[in-house]
């Protein structure tokens, strides 16, 4: 149809060719000749006809394509796109031609298909970096060609990577502050192993309801943690990257994440905890109340109250006096004193018809025992020693005394041949008998220091002569030892010449013949001290010393060298001394 | 800023020297530091060219000299990834050092002529030019130390003299054009240096994949 029209046009007009047809009418100036005017009118008519005809057909040379740009996603390949111009109604092909720096010749695009329409893909073998490419696209159709403006690129300038991939979000619960952890992967096809490219990432965050994005740089790391996230809010996150210092990639599609509402969870937890604790508390209190007595015993044990055996507290509380007294002293076991024979002095009076010796002691009449000796068993109270001593040591000493009495009496009876006097048990006696050996008289001269044992009682032997007993005369012999309870064996000792009034005439009892006979041994005694007796004795024997001037024959009785405090004045009058008094 | 850069470069230098003397810092560490510097260098050059382009009259595109006219274009460098991965470490380092050394003079020219640059962002550009110079200097020193550790092949440096003279033009257009041209050449070369060093770093730190 075109050819027909062309022919017709050639036939009809001798005006310019059809190429100028579109322009001719517009470019015609205003200079008109008659012929030109006619030609113009005809031309106009023809052109209008032809344009109508052409518009129905749409044939023209292609329009000039426009190179849009190129892009290298990984610095190894690149793709260029162009936009074709109008195709002129005809089949228009587009070809891309390029020139490389330092390479001779013009080359054509190797791949028109891989990157889609109107694109040219340069694969790895065709891609060179740091090399300038001069590109142009030529659109051509039957009517002509059209060449685009050239485009000069360097691969290093057109690097724009793909978007990162697989953006994953993870909500991490940390104490009271939740954290949003974002992870992604490098863009596809990008080399991360050889160091050819260095990928840097960026991400941005937005709350669902707001419009503001907050950007964060992630460097070369493919992960990021967001800490300022609020619970109960939905967050949208996007990531992008770039290679070296090229262009940024596109943002990834938004990834959503909702931070769970921890506050509610916490509240639930706290409510549960409080309910459970309340229940346990109530049950514990119930148990405590029900078993309060048992608890009380455990927690507040009874303090042991001091208890007096036999004392009835209730009785005390009732308050009757006599009952109180009986209660208090009911079980008191006082050590039984026994009948304290305190007031009576027990002594044995052996009388030989002499008068009863003087008056300091009270004498009672004697009893005749089986030994034939008048014994006057009476206990005279001393100055209270009896009681005191007795109270403490009664039992033991009594036993000792008894034992020693027995032993001694057995020993010395053979010596003495006296009849065993009945042992009267002075209950207050504290006599420790010392057996000083035999009764041999010859040791009179020795001055014996004897241990003083206080004779609590005033057991003494009062030997009275059957002859004249002068009450006033006081001839004393020292008692060497005591046989039994109330036998004193007088010992003559050398007295030191301390006392002036030592009587010279005194005698020693050698043996007791009978119940009322004592054999005396007469010796001259120098001045013997009477100091073998203690001072106490002196005190006690003041009577004696007083009596000394009256009666020089004063001997003090002592037992076995022991100065016995005799309040009594046991004495032996040996020589019928004419009364000095 | 410049003073800090000087002190920073001096610090970098002293650290490298001490490290070289004590032989305590491993090569991977040195490479890491060097690549960080080169990254900074490339970043600076990129922003500079972008800043310059923002006000560059588009007319001047046509008369712009071609990048093949850079004074460093005669240096044979790998042009894609396969080639770059096949080059030895010493050669890579040598290339980087050669490129860097070739820019000492041109950068000086740039820094002197930026003061009269008819550009609205002239002060910012001037500042960045100063940074470029310092970074380049410190990187050069670091690479010298590195080359000492990597063998004799790394010591060879190709000479690429700059023949542009001290003048970048008289009129406004030519000044801007030449300035832009030089900076684009520098941007390319800084990218080369950066890429080579990062390939080296990744290759040296085989046990540390995060270096790649």
Contacts between the chains, C-beta under 8 A, distances in Angstrom:
chain1	res1	chain2	res2	distance
A	75	B	81	7.2
A	76	B	80	7.0
A	76	B	81	5.3
A	101	B	66	7.4
A	101	B	67	6.8
A	101	B	68	5.1
A	102	B	68	6.5
A	102	B	73	7.8
A	124	B	80	7.0
A	124	B	81	7.4
A	124	B	82	7.3
A	127	B	80	6.1
A	128	B	79	4.1
A	128	B	80	5.4
A	129	B	79	5.8
A	129	B	80	5.9
A	130	B	77	6.9
A	130	B	79	5.9
A	130	B	188	5.6
A	130	B	191	7.0
A	130	B	192	6.0
A	131	B	79	5.6
A	132	B	66	6.9
A	132	B	67	5.2
A	132	B	68	6.9
A	154	B	67	7.2
A	154	B	188	7.0
A	156	B	188	6.9
A	156	B	191	5.2
A	191	B	81	7.2
A	192	B	212	6.2
A	193	B	202	7.6
A	193	B	209	7.6
A	193	B	212	5.7
A	194	B	81	7.2
A	194	B	85	5.9
A	194	B	199	6.6
A	194	B	202	6.0
A	194	B	203	8.0
A	194	B	212	6.5
A	195	B	198	4.7
A	195	B	199	4.8
A	195	B	200	7.8
A	195	B	201	6.2
A	195	B	202	2.8
A	195	B	203	7.0
A	195	B	211	7.2
A	195	B	212	4.4
A	196	B	81	5.0
A	196	B	84	6.9
A	196	B	85	7.5
A	196	B	195	6.9
A	196	B	198	7.7
A	196	B	199	6.3
A	198	B	39	7.3
A	198	B	198	5.9
A	220	B	210	7.3
A	244	B	42	7.0
A	244	B	191	7.0
A	244	B	194	6.8
A	244	B	195	7.5
A	245	B	39	7.9
A	245	B	42	5.7
A	245	B	43	5.1
A	245	B	46	4.7
